[in-house]
Amino acid sequence: MRLLNAFGWIVLYVVVYLFSMFAAGIGVGIVVVVTAVLQSAREPDFFKFIADSINYIIIAGSLLSLFFFWLILLLRRKQPLKALDLNRNMASGRWIAAVLIGAGTALALTGIMSLVGIEHLLPDDVEMLAEFVSDNFWLSLLAIGLIIPVFEEVLFRGLIFNELRAAMRLWPALLLQALIFAIFHLNLLQFIYTLPAGILLGVLYVRWNSLWAPIAIHVAWNSLIICMDFFLPPLQEGHFWTMLAAGVVLVSLPLLFNISPATQANGPTE
């Protein structure tokens, strides 16, 4: 019964997300149509506009989803910050460790995918992901580097994972939330790396007892990818090995030098 109840809430959260993204797409579409009419322009191509404005839709849809999630938790008589483990500060060492793990994973993954020639193995998926990156650096950094990581961690670790681990044992819940996280991305390329990434983010969330941990890792990961896409020149194969090695070093640093102490420096905030 508890598991059925958990799946019911998970379905509700997913439906809220889909509704929010649909509403955001319609909203920005209305804006461009009205603007075109006022400017006496030719009839706009709605689907082209959606493709060109995907980052605006992501921002609007994610923020709308977060608002509804917050409202649902309040209606369930839960304190949102406490329910999502956002009321717990992390020790400074853990913030540093999270950033190193996120940045290192981004470097290592980029190096691996480049070495195996992922653009040749899954060209459609690579092209689709490229469409999400706007020509505007700051817009891409805001949407993909910040908003998406916060939204996804709230949804998958803060809501879905917590519902599952309240209804089943920890490890099955951990694996299931990672699988849902991977399927959510709707393409094989991202499925390959988001499945283990979902497990890693879930493990560190449990170990560090704060949703800020996976958020910091996710933000560092996505932000570094955006910066590399915009500012890194074309690289040769030798550079990919260097990138992979640098990533492994960054991920290993928190373990080698115990950057993230087991004790928590700061308790829950108000």
N, C-alpha and C positions, 0 to 999 in steps of 0.2 A: 504493500500500500504506500509506504514511504517513497519507494522508487517510482511508482506511478505518479505520485504527487510531484516528485522532482521533475519528471519528464514533462508534466503539464506546465510547470513554471518555465522550463527551458523552451518549450514550444511558444509560449506567450512572449518571452524575450526575443526570440527570433522573428516572430510575426511583427512585433513592435519595430524591430530594426528594418524589416522589409517595407513596412508601411512608411516609416520615416524617410527612407531613401526614395521611395516612390513619390512621397509628398514633396521632398526637396527637388526632385527632378521636374515635377509639374510646376512647382513654384518658380524655379529659375527659367523654365520654358515660358511661363506667362510673362515674366519680366522682359524677355527678349522679344516676344511677339508684340507686346504693348510698345516697347521701344521702337521696333521696326515700323509699326503703324504710325506712331507720332512723328517719326522721321521720314514718313512717306517712302520707305524703302521697299524693295521687292519682298515677296513673301519668303520668310525665313525657312531654312531647312531645319526642322525641329530636331531630327536625329543627329545632324551634323553639330548642331548647337550642344546637344547633350554630350557628344564626344569631346567637343572643344572645352566644355565647362565641367568636366568630370571632377576636377578638384574642388570647385565651388559646391557641387552636389555632395561630395564626400564630407566637406566641412559642415554644411547645413544639415545633412542627414544624420551625421554622427552626433552633433550637438543636440538635435531634436531627440534622437534615441536616448542620449544620456539624461535629458530632461524627463522623458517618460519612465526610464529605469528608476530614477530618483523618486518620481511620483508613486510608482508601484511599491517601492520599498516603504514609503511613508504610509501608503494604504494598508500595507501588511503589518503596520505598527512596528517597523524596524527603524533604527537610526541609520541612515544611509552610510555615513562615514564609518561607523562601527561595523555595519554588516559587510562592507567591502574591505575592511581592514585598512582604511585610509586614515584612520585616526592614530595610527602608530608611526612615530618618527623612526628613522633608521640612523644608526651610528654613521659617522662620516666615512669610516672605513668601508662600510657596506655600499654607500653611494659610489665611492671610487671603484670598488670591486664590480659593481653592476655596470658602470660605464665601460670599464676595461673588458668585461665579458661581452657586452653588446658590441663594442667596436671590434674586438678581436674576432667574434663570430662573423661579423660582416666581412672583414678582410679575408678570413679563411674560406668562407663560403664563396666569395667572389673569385678567389684564386682557384678553388676546386672546379667551379663551373666553367671558368675560362679554359682550364687545362683539359677538361673532358670535351670541350667544344659544344657546350649546351645549346648555343645558337643554331647549330646544325642538327642536333638531335631533336630539339623541340622549338623549331623556328616560330610557330604560331603563338606559343605561350610567351616567348621572349618578346615578340612584336606587341602582343597585347599588354604586357607589363610596361613596355616603353611608352604606350599611349597614356598611361596614368601620370607620367612625368610632364608637367607643364613647361613651356619655354620660360616661364617666370620662376626664377630660383626660389624667391621668398615664398611664393604661393605653394610650390611643391614642398618646400621645407615645412611650412605650416600644416599642410594637409597630410602629407605622407610621413613627415618626420616627427610630428607632434600629435595631431588630432587622431589619426588612425591608431597609433600605439596606445594612447590613453583609452580610446573607445574599445579597442579589442581586448585590452587587459581587464577593463571593467566588465565586459560581456562574458569573456571566456574564463578568466580566472576568478574575478570577483563574484559573478553571478552563477554561471553554469557549473564551474568546478565546485563552488561551495554548495550548490544544490545537490550535486552528485555525491560529494563526500559526506553529506549529512544523511544520505540514504544508502550508502554502500561502503565497503572497505576502501582505504586510501588508494592503494595501487590500481585497482580497477577504475576508480573515479579519475585518477591521474591519467591513465591511458585513454579513457573514453573522452575526456575533455580535450585531449591533444588530437584525437581522431576527428572530433567535431570541428576543432579549430582548423585542421588541415583541409577537411572537406569543404568548409566554408569558403575557401579561396577559389574553388571552382576551376582549377587548372592543375595539370599533372606536375608542372615544374614547381609550383609553390607547395603542392602536396608533399613532394619529396623532402623538402627541407623544413616545412612548417610542422610536420608530425614530430620529428625529434626536438624541434625548437619548442613546441608546445609542452613536451615532457620536461625539458630543461626549465622553462619558465614556471611551470607548475611546481617542480621540485624546490626551486629557490623561493617561490612564494611561501610554501609550507615551511621550509627551513628557516627563513628570515622573518616569517610571521607578519609580513606587511606587503600590501599590493604595490607599494612604491618600488619594491625590488624588481618585479617583472616590467613595470612601467619604465623604470630607468634603463633597463637592459634593452627593451624594445625601442625606446626613443633614440638611444645611442646607435643601435643597429640601423634603423631606418634613416636617421639623419646622416650618418656616415655614407650610406649608399647614395643618397641624394647628392651629397657634396662630391663624391667621386664621379658620379654621372656628369656633373656640370663642369668640374675643374680638372679632373685627371685626364691627361692626354692619352692617346692610344698607346697601349703597352705591348711589349713583346713577350714571348713565352717565358723568358727568364725572369721577367718582372712578376709573373703570376706565381712562380715558386717563392719569390721573396715575399709577396703578399700573403701567401699561405703560411709561411714560416712566421711572419710578423703577427698574424692572427693567432697562431698557436701560442706564441710567447705572451701576448696580451691576455688571453684566456687563462694561461697557466699562472700568471703573476699573483692573482689573489690566493691561489693555493700554495705556491712556493713561499710567499712572504707573509701568509696569514693576514692579508689586508683586511679581511672581513671577520672580526672577532666573533666568537660564538655568543657573547653577551650583548645585550641591547643597551646602548647608552641612554636612550631617551624612551620614556614611557608614552602611553597614549596622550594625545593632545586633546584639548577640549573641543 
